[in-house]
Amino acid sequence: MHKAGICFLFLFTSLKAMAIDAVVSHTMFYRTDAAQSGKKIPSIEVYWQINPRSLHYVTNAEKKIEAHIKTDIVITNDAGVVKEDKFILSTVPRANVEQLMQQNIIDLRRYSVGNGRFRIRVSLKDVADTANKFVYSDSFTVEPPANAAYFSEVQLLDTTLEVATETPFFKNGHQQVPLCTNFLDDGKKVLHYYAELYDAGAVSKSEYPLIQKVTIGKKPNEAHYSDFIRTDTVKVNELTTLSGSFRIHTLPSGNYYVNVALENNAHKTIAHNSLFFQRMNVHPAEEDTAKSNAKSDTSLEEVNVLDLNKTFLAKFTLPEIKAILKMLLPLSDPMETQTINNFLQKPDDLYMRYYIYNYFQNINKKDPGRAWREYSEKVIEANKLYKGRGLRGYETDRGFIYLRYGAPTDVITVENETGALPYEVWRYTTLTETNHKEIVDAVFLFYKSNGMLDDFKLLHTNVEGERQNMGWRSYLYTGSQGGDHNNSRAEQYMGNK
């Protein structure tokens, strides 16, 4: 099977392998166990792709060139090893280097697991050079709902072909080759998706006809972006799988979600799921999206990978990339914050760099590096002004608020008020909240709790979406001096806000 368009994330100029270059992903599906009255058994698909330029090759007895990868897949939970699979993955022998570099090294394995939280580890080691290796680790949770319809996870596909050959990719009468990364670059003009629906019989017939929706949005399970939406009416027991394509040549660079949803006839959501992906589209087309999405295109595209070594991110190390992500937290909404925190917990150098690049390209399409430099100047200023004990300025509460809302109109610092801990009040004449509403006379109350030598923590504010504590007085006033605090600066500015 020819899969010439499957992408590689790194392009090497020689066959000298430094470390195995691979991408790994996994998707949770459920299969029916006929022996247990149709009970659904969680089944995880683990799939990966290896750049052929990152392997060492040997010549076999037939004078063909091939490589061998020792593959270890281990799935564990708190009780120990759940699944363990060890084997040697061999490349297809080729006659010359040119043929070698045109091959695609991709594999898929399926494993049944139970419910609960699991950890997965995929280890790839070059047999010809055991120092040449790759290790992928992740965790996942299996929690299917009871007595309700639900979707599998959403899977991105590189392509799907109607070829009934038994391969690891054969499913539902098709060869479904999954995309091993959730990054779609300039060369990808079509996004192919696949999901499965289970226990549709749990939906009452009175709720039919059902409405099936697939969208591309900026947030999970929310409004669609532009015209990226597919809606179909579903009759009783008609829907079991969900697959299709969006032409994404008009989709700008950024961070998105593929959202699948099932609604009843009253437009109430019955089941839904989402998959995060990143898009790099330096020159988005202006063709009408609705018309182009109506076209069918299952071809494989050539790939033009963005060379991050030529961007403003090239000079930064992995720890510095993580620091930049933290710097973006003040500008992030809850979903963006969750994405960043996921990156910080499970760092992936390549995807983190693309995330940052996409972020600043959305600000300045022509010069994302300039957008970064302008923001970094604000971060430097926050670091100078609000450095805390063991924290950089952007990591402190005051630095966070400064980066999110800008410099306050007034700052009132009170270090030695009788019966009160040291505190600081920030006042903004006007301020735009994270929900885009404008508030007049916004105030933030920061304080130093006992034992805090040089760092102010946010105690209370009247700004929606930030930390609010109507019992702030019990934290600020020590009570050791007693007396009336009605004339304190905190009361004057905060009052009952």
Residue pairs with C-beta under 8 A, 6 or more apart in sequence:
1 161
1 163
1 165
1 167
1 175
1 177
3 104
3 106
3 158
3 159
3 177
3 300
4 102
4 104
4 300
4 302
5 158
5 159
5 187
5 299
5 300
5 301
5 302
5 303
6 49
6 104
6 106
6 158
6 177
6 179
6 180
6 300
7 158
7 179
7 181
7 185
7 187
7 188
7 303
7 305
8 21
8 49
8 51
8 53
8 303
8 305
9 21
9 23
9 51
9 181
9 183
9 305
9 350
10 21
10 51
10 54
10 305
11 51
11 53
11 305
12 21
12 51
12 53
12 54
14 53
15 53
15 57
15 97
17 53
17 54
17 55
17 56
17 126
17 129
17 132
18 54
18 132
19 54
19 132
19 133
19 134
20 50
20 51
20 54
20 55
20 69
20 124
20 125
20 126
20 132
20 133
20 134
21 50
21 51
21 53
21 54
21 134
22 48
22 49
22 50
22 51
22 54
22 124
22 134
22 136
23 48
23 49
23 180
23 181
24 46
24 47
24 48
24 122
24 136
24 180
25 46
25 47
25 48
25 178
25 179
25 180
25 181
25 182
26 44
26 45
26 46
26 47
26 120
26 138
26 140
27 44
27 45
27 152
27 153
27 154
27 155
27 178
28 42
28 43
28 44
28 45
28 140
28 142
28 152
28 153
29 42
29 43
29 44
29 45
29 152
29 153
29 196
30 40
30 41
30 42
30 43
30 144
30 152
30 196
30 198
31 40
31 41
31 43
31 112
32 38
32 39
32 40
32 41
33 39
33 40
33 41
40 144
40 198
40 199
41 112
42 112
42 113
42 114
42 115
42 142
42 144
43 110
43 111
43 112
43 113
44 75
44 110
44 111
44 113
44 120
44 140
45 108
45 109
45 110
45 155
45 178
46 73
46 108
46 109
46 110
46 111
46 120
46 122
47 106
47 107
47 108
47 109
47 178
47 180
48 106
48 107
48 122
48 124
48 136
48 180
49 104
49 105
49 106
49 180
50 69
50 105
50 106
50 124
50 134
51 105
52 67
52 91
52 100
52 101
52 103
52 104
52 105
53 101
54 132
55 67
55 69
55 91
55 105
55 126
55 128
55 132
56 67
56 126
56 128
56 129
56 132
57 65
57 66
57 67
57 91
57 100
57 128
58 65
58 66
58 67
58 68
58 128
59 65
60 66
60 93
62 93
63 95
64 93
64 94
64 95
65 93
65 94
65 95
65 96
65 97
65 100
66 90
66 91
66 92
66 93
66 94
67 90
67 91
67 126
67 127
67 128
68 88
68 89
68 90
68 91
68 126
68 127
68 128
69 88
69 89
69 90
69 91
69 105
69 124
69 125
69 126
69 127
70 86
70 88
70 123
70 124
70 125
70 126
70 127
71 85
71 86
71 87
71 88
71 89
71 107
71 122
71 123
71 124
71 125
72 84
72 85
72 86
72 121
72 122
72 123
72 125
73 83
73 84
73 85
73 86
73 109
73 111
73 120
73 121
73 122
73 123
74 81
74 83
74 84
74 85
74 120
74 121
74 123
75 81
75 82
75 83
75 84
75 111
75 113
75 118
75 119
75 120
75 121
76 82
76 118
76 119
76 120
76 121
77 116
77 117
77 118
77 119
78 117
82 113
82 114
82 118
83 111
83 112
83 113
85 109
85 111
88 127
89 105
89 107
89 124
91 103
91 105
92 103
94 100
94 103
106 177
106 180
107 168
108 168
108 169
108 178
109 168
113 142
114 142
115 142
115 143
115 144
116 141
116 142
117 139
117 140
117 141
117 142
118 139
118 140
118 141
118 142
119 137
119 138
119 139
120 136
120 137
120 138
120 139
120 140
121 135
121 136
121 137
122 135
122 136
122 137
123 133
123 134
123 135
123 136
124 133
124 134
124 135
125 132
125 133
125 134
126 132
126 133
137 346
138 346
144 150
144 198
147 199
147 202
148 199
148 202
148 270
148 271
149 197
149 198
149 199
149 200
149 202
149 203
149 262
149 270
149 271
150 197
150 198
150 199
150 271
150 273
151 195
151 196
151 197
151 198
151 242
151 260
151 262
151 271
151 272
151 273
152 195
152 196
152 197
152 198
152 273
153 195
153 273
153 275
154 193
154 194
154 195
154 258
154 260
154 273
154 274
154 275
155 178
155 193
155 194
155 195
155 275
156 178
156 179
156 182
156 191
156 192
156 193
156 194
156 258
156 275
156 277
157 176
157 177
157 178
157 179
157 192
157 193
157 194
157 243
158 177
158 178
158 179
158 180
158 192
158 300
159 175
159 177
159 192
159 298
159 299
159 300
160 174
160 175
160 176
160 177
160 192
160 194
160 243
160 298
161 174
161 175
161 177
161 298
162 173
162 174
162 175
163 174
163 175
164 170
164 173
165 175
167 175
169 175
169 176
169 177
169 178
170 176
172 241
176 194
179 192
182 275
182 276
182 277
182 278
182 351
183 277
183 278
183 280
183 350
183 351
183 354
184 191
184 248
184 277
184 278
184 279
184 280
185 280
185 303
185 304
185 305
185 306
186 280
186 281
186 282
186 283
186 304
186 306
187 301
187 302
187 303
187 304
187 305
188 248
188 301
188 303
189 247
189 248
189 249
189 297
189 301
190 245
190 246
190 247
190 248
190 297
190 298
190 299
190 301
191 216
191 245
191 246
191 248
191 258
191 277
192 243
192 244
192 245
192 298
193 214
193 242
193 243
193 244
193 245
193 246
193 258
193 260
193 275
194 241
194 242
194 243
195 241
195 242
195 243
195 260
195 273
196 240
196 241
196 242
197 239
197 240
197 241
197 242
197 262
197 271
200 237
200 239
200 240
201 237
203 210
203 264
203 270
205 236
207 264
207 265
207 266
207 270
208 234
208 235
208 236
208 264
208 265
209 233
209 234
209 235
209 265
210 233
210 234
210 239
210 262
210 263
210 264
210 265
210 270
211 231
211 232
211 233
211 234
211 262
211 263
211 264
211 265
211 267
212 230
212 231
212 232
212 233
212 234
212 239
212 242
212 260
212 261
212 262
212 263
213 229
213 230
213 231
213 259
213 260
213 261
213 262
213 263
214 229
214 230
214 242
214 244
214 258
214 259
214 260
214 261
215 223
215 224
215 225
215 228
215 229
215 230
215 258
215 259
215 261
216 224
216 225
216 228
216 229
216 246
216 248
216 251
216 256
216 257
216 258
216 259
217 223
217 224
217 225
217 228
217 256
217 257
217 259
218 225
218 254
218 255
218 256
218 257
219 257
219 333
219 335
220 257
220 259
220 274
220 276
220 335
221 257
221 259
221 261
221 269
221 272
221 274
222 259
224 259
225 251
225 256
226 250
226 251
226 289
227 288
227 289
227 290
227 293
228 246
228 248
228 251
228 289
228 293
230 244
230 246
230 293
234 262
239 262
242 260
245 296
245 297
245 298
246 293
247 289
247 292
247 293
247 295
247 297
248 279
248 281
249 281
249 284
249 285
249 287
249 292
250 284
250 285
250 286
250 287
250 289
250 292
251 279
251 281
251 284
252 279
252 281
252 284
252 362
252 365
253 279
253 280
253 281
253 282
253 284
253 357
253 358
253 361
253 362
253 365
254 278
254 279
254 358
254 361
254 362
255 276
255 277
255 278
255 279
255 336
255 339
255 355
255 358
255 359
256 276
256 277
256 278
256 279
257 274
257 275
257 276
257 277
258 274
258 275
258 277
259 272
259 273
259 274
260 272
260 273
260 274
261 269
261 271
261 272
262 269
262 270
262 271
262 272
263 269
263 270
264 270
276 339
278 351
278 354
278 355
278 358
279 358
280 306
280 354
280 357
280 358
282 306
306 354
306 357
308 314
308 350
308 353
308 354
308 357
311 357
311 368
311 369
312 368
312 369
312 372
312 373
313 321
313 353
313 356
313 357
316 324
318 347
318 349
321 349
321 352
321 353
321 356
322 343
322 344
322 347
322 352
323 392
324 356
325 340
325 343
325 344
325 352
325 355
325 356
326 340
326 344
326 394
326 395
327 375
327 376
327 379
327 394
327 403
328 336
328 340
328 356
328 359
329 337
329 340
329 400
330 394
330 399
330 400
330 401
330 403
330 404
331 375
331 403
331 404
332 340
333 434
339 355
340 355
343 351
343 352
343 355
356 372
357 368
360 368
360 369
360 371
360 372
360 375
361 368
361 371
363 371
364 370
364 371
378 402
378 403
379 393
379 394
379 403
381 402
382 393
382 394
382 399
382 402
382 403
383 392
383 393
383 394
383 399
384 393
385 393
385 398
385 399
385 402
386 393
386 396
386 398
386 399
386 402
387 393
387 396
388 395
388 396
388 399
388 454
388 455
388 456
389 452
389 453
389 454
389 455
391 455
392 399
393 399
394 400
394 403
396 455
396 456
397 446
397 455
397 456
397 457
397 458
398 424
398 426
398 446
398 456
398 458
400 458
401 426
401 444
401 458
401 466
402 408
404 434
405 428
405 431
405 432
405 442
408 426
408 427
408 428
408 444
409 427
409 428
409 429
410 425
410 426
410 427
411 424
411 425
411 426
411 427
412 424
412 425
412 427
412 489
412 493
413 423
413 424
414 420
414 422
414 423
414 424
414 425
414 488
414 489
414 490
415 422
416 422
417 423
417 488
417 489
418 481
418 483
419 477
419 478
419 479
419 480
419 481
419 482
419 483
419 485
420 476
420 477
420 478
420 485
420 488
420 490
421 447
421 448
421 449
421 450
421 475
421 476
421 477
421 478
422 447
422 448
422 456
423 445
423 446
423 447
423 448
423 456
423 459
423 476
423 490
424 445
424 446
424 447
424 456
425 443
425 444
425 445
425 446
425 489
425 490
425 493
425 494
426 443
426 444
426 446
427 441
427 442
427 443
427 493
428 441
428 442
428 443
429 440
429 441
430 438
430 439
430 440
430 442
431 438
431 439
431 442
431 463
432 438
432 439
433 439
433 463
433 464
433 465
434 464
434 465
435 464
435 465
437 464
439 462
439 463
439 464
442 461
442 462
442 463
443 461
443 462
443 493
443 494
443 497
444 458
444 460
444 461
444 463
444 466
445 458
445 459
445 460
445 461
445 472
445 476
445 490
445 493
445 494
446 456
446 457
446 458
446 459
447 456
447 457
447 459
447 475
447 476
448 454
448 455
448 456
448 457
449 457
449 475
458 466
458 467
459 467
459 469
459 472
459 475
459 476
460 467
460 468
460 469
460 470
460 472
460 494
461 467
461 468
462 468
462 494
462 497
469 475
472 494
473 485
476 490
477 485
485 491
